[in-house]
Amino acid sequence: MTGTAQLPARYLAMALVQPGSGRLEPRELPMAPLAPGQIRLRVHTCGVCRSDLHVVDGELPQVSTPRVPGHEIVGRVVELGPGCRRFALGDRVGVPWLAGTCGRCDQCAGGHENLCAQASFTGLSVDGGFAQYAVAAEGFTFALPPGYSDEEAAPLLCAGLIGHRALAMAAQARTLGIYGFGAAGHLAAQVALAQGRRVFAFTRPGDHDAQALARALGVHWAGDSTAAPPEPMHGAILFAPVGALVPQALQHTAPGGVVVCGGIHMSDIPAFPYRLLWQERSIRSVANLTRADGDAYFRWVAQHRLRLATTAYPLARANDALADLRAGRVTGAAVLHC
């Protein structure tokens, strides 16, 4: 264990202080002692996810303040709490959205720990990585594959993982539509293409940069979310948190197809005629990840080099990153350098 004397007494973080304010404030936080099973990281990078926007904008009411957002954390281990054995000092690790579970309920026992009623979440229930240092449960932390820089690795920890789980739910979709071609969309598209699927990318109207990225990655068609695809789809994944896109996607989904909603928050889904759902179409939602998801995904990305489109910001400009994401000005993923 590293002695705390080797670490600063306080560190800089960008914290949500006023619930629903839409802005973070710089705070100097004390270096708290570690509990058993916890590790401390010197944060190198942290992805800025749409879920962070939902936290900061007050759309997830369970957040308590002050809270440090950020759940795509890449850093080096600088301190090990009592009982920690998986990692050594200096190891590069990643911290995802799922921060802890009870480990005892039916959901945990049945392989669905992502649905545990007692689960905690990084940047929502516990402080996250918009900071110089972060604390995480060792058992909910991933070793990261080599070959990806810290900036590239950060989006894998949520955008990549949620895409992985969403693709599993759309397993039979040979032709797949992806609505919202940002951090998660541009990663899921690459996996889907590697699996041999036809991929159609739907962006917010007029977002020519996202459409250009999609075409550069090899999708078979790219256009506005209001447009009809060139042929019916066997499934669709919605990363855009826009409920009106659900009936839009159903309208273009073939019989037996599935529409997967990949976000933690979405605007209300408007009423739609039953004929859009008929013929065994279905709608599913994705709820974060399990550790088994993470293990499988990181094995895959270690063997298949993904192309990461990122925009970097210093920690002090976290509000600018959030504002750009909110306004749709980020192509790919926003990443803070901490």
C-alpha positions as CSV (number, residue, x, y, z in Angstrom):
1,M,0.0,0.0,0.0
2,T,1.2,3.5,-0.8
3,G,1.5,5.7,2.1
4,T,-0.8,8.7,2.0
5,A,2.1,11.0,2.7
6,Q,3.2,10.4,-0.9
7,L,-0.1,11.9,-2.1
8,P,-1.3,15.4,-1.9
9,A,-3.7,16.3,0.9
10,R,-6.2,17.8,-1.6
11,Y,-6.9,17.6,-5.3
12,L,-8.9,19.5,-7.9
13,A,-12.2,18.3,-9.2
14,M,-15.1,19.7,-11.2
15,A,-18.2,19.1,-9.2
16,L,-22.0,19.6,-9.6
17,V,-22.9,21.8,-6.6
18,Q,-26.3,23.2,-7.6
19,P,-28.7,20.4,-8.7
20,G,-30.0,20.9,-12.2
21,S,-27.8,24.0,-12.8
22,G,-26.2,22.5,-15.9
23,R,-22.8,23.6,-14.7
24,L,-19.9,22.3,-12.7
25,E,-17.7,24.2,-10.3
26,P,-14.1,23.7,-9.4
27,R,-13.6,22.3,-5.9
28,E,-10.5,21.3,-3.9
29,L,-11.4,18.0,-2.3
30,P,-9.7,16.1,0.6
31,M,-7.8,12.9,0.0
32,A,-10.0,10.6,2.0
33,P,-8.6,7.3,3.3
34,L,-9.4,4.1,1.4
35,A,-11.9,1.5,2.6
36,P,-11.2,-2.2,2.2
37,G,-11.3,-3.3,-1.5
38,Q,-10.9,0.2,-2.8
39,I,-8.1,1.5,-5.0
40,R,-7.1,5.1,-5.8
41,L,-6.2,6.3,-9.3
42,R,-4.3,9.3,-10.6
43,V,-6.8,10.1,-13.3
44,H,-5.3,10.6,-16.8
45,T,-8.4,11.0,-18.9
46,C,-12.2,10.7,-18.4
47,G,-14.7,10.5,-21.2
48,V,-17.7,12.9,-21.2
49,C,-20.8,10.9,-21.7
50,R,-24.4,11.9,-22.4
51,S,-25.2,10.3,-19.0
52,D,-23.0,13.0,-17.4
53,L,-25.2,15.6,-19.1
54,H,-28.3,13.9,-17.6
55,V,-26.7,14.2,-14.2
56,V,-25.6,17.8,-14.6
57,D,-28.9,18.9,-16.1
58,G,-31.0,17.4,-13.3
59,E,-32.6,14.7,-15.5
60,L,-31.5,11.9,-13.1
61,P,-33.1,12.9,-9.8
62,Q,-31.3,10.4,-7.6
63,V,-28.1,12.4,-7.7
64,S,-27.0,14.0,-4.4
65,T,-24.7,17.1,-4.4
66,P,-22.0,18.0,-4.4
67,R,-21.1,15.2,-6.9
68,V,-18.1,14.7,-9.3
69,P,-19.4,13.3,-12.6
70,G,-17.5,11.1,-15.0
71,H,-17.6,7.3,-15.5
72,E,-15.2,6.6,-18.3
73,I,-12.1,6.9,-16.2
74,V,-8.6,5.9,-17.3
75,G,-5.8,6.2,-14.8
76,R,-2.9,4.6,-12.9
77,V,-3.2,2.9,-9.5
78,V,-1.4,5.0,-6.9
79,E,-2.8,3.5,-3.7
80,L,-4.3,0.1,-2.7
81,G,-6.8,-0.3,0.1
82,P,-6.8,-3.2,2.5
83,G,-7.4,-6.6,0.8
84,C,-6.7,-5.4,-2.8
85,R,-4.8,-8.0,-4.8
86,R,-5.9,-7.7,-8.5
87,F,-3.8,-4.7,-9.4
88,A,-0.4,-3.4,-8.6
89,L,0.8,0.1,-8.1
90,G,1.3,1.7,-11.5
91,D,-1.2,-0.5,-13.4
92,R,-3.4,1.3,-15.9
93,V,-7.0,0.6,-15.2
94,G,-10.5,1.8,-16.3
95,V,-13.5,2.6,-14.1
96,P,-17.0,2.2,-15.7
97,W,-20.5,3.3,-14.8
98,L,-21.3,0.3,-12.6
99,A,-19.5,1.0,-9.3
100,G,-20.9,-1.7,-7.0
101,T,-23.7,-4.1,-6.4
102,C,-25.0,-6.1,-3.4
103,G,-23.9,-9.4,-4.8
104,R,-26.7,-11.3,-3.0
105,C,-30.1,-10.5,-4.7
106,D,-31.8,-12.6,-7.4
107,Q,-30.6,-10.2,-10.1
108,C,-26.9,-10.5,-9.0
109,A,-27.2,-14.3,-8.6
110,G,-28.8,-14.7,-12.0
111,G,-26.1,-12.9,-13.9
112,H,-28.0,-9.5,-14.1
113,E,-26.0,-7.5,-11.7
114,N,-26.7,-4.4,-13.8
115,L,-30.3,-4.6,-12.6
116,C,-29.4,-4.8,-8.9
117,A,-31.7,-2.5,-6.8
118,Q,-28.7,-1.7,-4.6
119,A,-26.3,-0.9,-7.4
120,S,-24.1,2.2,-7.2
121,F,-22.9,4.2,-10.2
122,T,-19.8,6.1,-10.8
123,G,-20.4,9.8,-11.1
124,L,-24.0,9.5,-9.9
125,S,-24.0,7.7,-6.5
126,V,-20.3,8.0,-5.9
127,D,-17.8,10.5,-7.2
128,G,-16.4,10.0,-10.6
129,G,-13.5,11.0,-12.8
130,F,-13.8,14.7,-13.6
131,A,-10.9,15.1,-11.1
132,Q,-7.2,14.6,-10.7
133,Y,-7.8,11.6,-8.5
134,A,-10.6,9.0,-8.2
135,V,-11.5,6.1,-5.9
136,A,-13.1,2.9,-7.1
137,A,-13.9,-0.6,-6.0
138,E,-11.1,-2.9,-7.3
139,G,-13.6,-5.6,-8.1
140,F,-15.5,-3.3,-10.5
141,T,-12.5,-2.0,-12.3
142,F,-11.1,-3.3,-15.6
143,A,-7.6,-3.9,-16.9
144,L,-7.4,-2.0,-20.2
145,P,-5.9,-3.5,-23.4
146,P,-2.7,-2.1,-24.7
147,G,-2.6,-0.4,-28.1
148,Y,-5.1,2.4,-27.1
149,S,-3.9,5.7,-25.7
150,D,-5.5,7.1,-22.6
151,E,-7.6,9.4,-24.7
152,E,-8.8,6.6,-26.9
153,A,-9.4,4.1,-24.0
154,A,-11.8,6.4,-22.1
155,P,-14.8,6.2,-24.4
156,L,-14.6,2.4,-24.4
157,L,-15.6,2.3,-20.8
158,C,-19.2,3.4,-21.4
159,A,-19.8,4.3,-25.0
160,G,-18.1,1.1,-26.1
161,L,-19.6,-1.1,-23.4
162,I,-23.2,0.1,-23.8
163,G,-22.9,-0.4,-27.6
164,H,-21.6,-4.0,-26.9
165,R,-24.7,-4.8,-24.8
166,A,-27.1,-3.1,-27.2
167,L,-25.6,-5.1,-30.1
168,A,-26.1,-8.3,-28.1
169,M,-29.8,-7.4,-27.8
170,A,-30.0,-6.9,-31.6
171,A,-28.2,-10.1,-32.2
172,Q,-30.3,-11.3,-35.2
173,A,-30.3,-7.9,-37.0
174,R,-28.4,-8.5,-40.2
175,T,-29.3,-4.9,-41.3
176,L,-28.9,-2.5,-38.4
177,G,-29.8,1.1,-38.0
178,I,-27.9,3.3,-35.5
179,Y,-29.7,6.5,-34.4
180,G,-27.4,9.0,-32.9
181,F,-23.9,8.7,-34.3
182,G,-21.8,10.0,-31.5
183,A,-19.5,8.3,-29.0
184,A,-21.5,5.1,-28.7
185,G,-22.7,5.0,-32.2
186,H,-19.4,5.3,-33.9
187,L,-18.0,2.5,-31.8
188,A,-21.0,0.1,-32.1
189,A,-21.0,0.7,-35.9
190,Q,-17.4,-0.6,-36.2
191,V,-18.2,-3.7,-34.2
192,A,-21.4,-4.4,-36.2
193,L,-19.5,-4.0,-39.5
194,A,-16.8,-6.4,-38.2
195,Q,-19.7,-8.9,-37.5
196,G,-20.7,-8.7,-41.1
197,R,-23.8,-6.6,-40.7
198,R,-25.1,-3.9,-43.0
199,V,-25.1,-0.7,-41.0
200,F,-27.2,2.5,-41.6
201,A,-26.2,5.6,-39.6
202,F,-28.9,8.2,-38.7
203,T,-27.7,11.6,-37.4
204,R,-29.4,14.7,-36.2
205,P,-30.6,16.6,-39.3
206,G,-27.8,18.5,-41.0
207,D,-25.0,16.9,-39.0
208,H,-22.7,16.5,-42.0
209,D,-19.6,15.9,-39.8
210,A,-21.2,12.9,-38.1
211,Q,-22.4,11.5,-41.5
212,A,-18.9,12.0,-42.9
213,L,-17.4,10.1,-40.0
214,A,-20.0,7.3,-40.5
215,R,-19.1,6.9,-44.1
216,A,-15.4,7.0,-43.4
217,L,-15.9,4.1,-41.0
218,G,-17.6,2.1,-43.8
219,V,-21.3,2.2,-43.0
220,H,-23.5,1.3,-46.0
221,W,-25.7,4.5,-45.7
222,A,-25.7,7.7,-43.7
223,G,-28.4,10.3,-43.4
224,D,-30.7,12.4,-41.2
225,S,-32.8,10.7,-38.5
226,T,-35.9,11.9,-40.3
227,A,-35.0,10.1,-43.5
228,A,-36.0,6.6,-44.7
229,P,-33.2,4.1,-45.0
230,P,-32.6,2.5,-48.4
231,E,-34.2,-0.8,-47.3
232,P,-36.1,-2.1,-44.3
233,M,-33.9,-2.9,-41.2
234,H,-33.9,-6.0,-39.1
235,G,-33.2,-3.9,-36.0
236,A,-32.2,-0.5,-34.8
237,I,-30.3,0.9,-31.8
238,L,-31.2,4.3,-30.5
239,F,-28.3,6.2,-28.7
240,A,-30.1,9.6,-29.2
241,P,-32.3,10.3,-26.2
242,V,-35.2,11.3,-28.3
243,G,-38.4,9.3,-27.7
244,A,-39.9,10.3,-31.0
245,L,-37.3,8.2,-32.8
246,V,-38.8,5.0,-31.4
247,P,-41.9,5.0,-33.7
248,Q,-39.7,6.4,-36.4
249,A,-37.4,3.4,-36.1
250,L,-40.2,0.9,-35.8
251,Q,-41.7,2.3,-39.1
252,H,-38.6,1.2,-40.9
253,T,-38.0,-2.1,-39.0
254,A,-39.0,-5.4,-40.7
255,P,-41.3,-7.9,-39.1
256,G,-39.6,-9.7,-36.2
257,G,-37.2,-6.9,-35.7
258,V,-36.1,-5.1,-32.5
259,V,-35.6,-1.5,-31.6
260,V,-33.1,-1.2,-28.7
261,C,-33.0,2.0,-26.6
262,G,-29.5,2.5,-25.4
263,G,-29.7,5.4,-23.1
264,I,-30.3,5.8,-19.4
265,H,-32.7,8.7,-20.0
266,M,-35.0,9.5,-23.0
267,S,-37.7,12.0,-23.7
268,D,-41.2,10.6,-23.7
269,I,-42.1,8.2,-26.4
270,P,-45.2,9.5,-28.3
271,A,-48.3,7.4,-28.9
272,F,-48.0,5.4,-32.1
273,P,-50.4,3.0,-34.0
274,Y,-50.2,-0.6,-33.0
275,R,-49.5,-1.6,-36.6
276,L,-45.9,-0.4,-36.1
277,L,-45.3,-2.9,-33.4
278,W,-47.4,-5.7,-34.9
279,Q,-45.8,-8.7,-36.6
280,E,-43.6,-9.5,-33.6
281,R,-41.6,-6.3,-33.6
282,S,-40.3,-5.5,-30.1
283,I,-38.8,-2.6,-28.1
284,R,-36.0,-3.2,-25.5
285,S,-34.0,-1.0,-23.2
286,V,-30.4,-1.4,-22.1
287,A,-29.4,-0.8,-18.5
288,N,-25.7,-0.1,-18.2
289,L,-23.5,-3.2,-18.1
290,T,-22.3,-6.3,-16.2
291,R,-18.7,-7.1,-15.4
292,A,-19.0,-10.0,-17.7
293,D,-20.0,-7.6,-20.5
294,G,-16.8,-5.6,-19.8
295,D,-14.5,-8.7,-19.8
296,A,-16.0,-9.8,-23.1
297,Y,-15.8,-6.4,-24.7
298,F,-12.2,-5.7,-23.7
299,R,-11.1,-9.1,-25.0
300,W,-12.7,-8.2,-28.3
301,V,-11.2,-4.7,-28.6
302,A,-7.8,-6.1,-27.8
303,Q,-8.1,-8.3,-30.9
304,H,-9.9,-5.8,-33.2
305,R,-8.4,-2.3,-33.3
306,L,-11.2,0.3,-33.2
307,R,-10.8,3.8,-34.6
308,L,-11.7,6.4,-32.0
309,A,-12.9,9.8,-33.0
310,T,-12.2,12.1,-30.0
311,T,-12.1,15.8,-29.0
312,A,-9.9,16.6,-26.1
313,Y,-10.5,19.2,-23.3
314,P,-8.5,20.1,-20.2
315,L,-10.2,19.3,-16.9
316,A,-10.8,23.0,-16.3
317,R,-12.9,23.2,-19.4
318,A,-15.3,20.4,-18.4
319,N,-18.3,22.9,-18.8
320,D,-17.2,23.6,-22.4
321,A,-17.2,19.9,-23.1
322,L,-20.6,19.5,-21.6
323,A,-22.0,22.5,-23.5
324,D,-20.5,21.2,-26.8
325,L,-22.0,17.8,-26.2
326,R,-25.4,19.3,-25.3
327,A,-25.4,21.4,-28.5
328,G,-24.3,18.5,-30.8
329,R,-20.9,20.1,-31.6
330,V,-18.8,17.0,-30.7
331,T,-18.0,14.5,-33.5
332,G,-17.3,11.2,-31.8
333,A,-16.4,11.4,-28.1
334,A,-15.4,14.2,-25.8
335,V,-12.6,13.4,-23.4
336,L,-11.1,15.4,-20.5
337,H,-7.4,15.3,-19.8
338,C,-7.1,15.5,-16.0
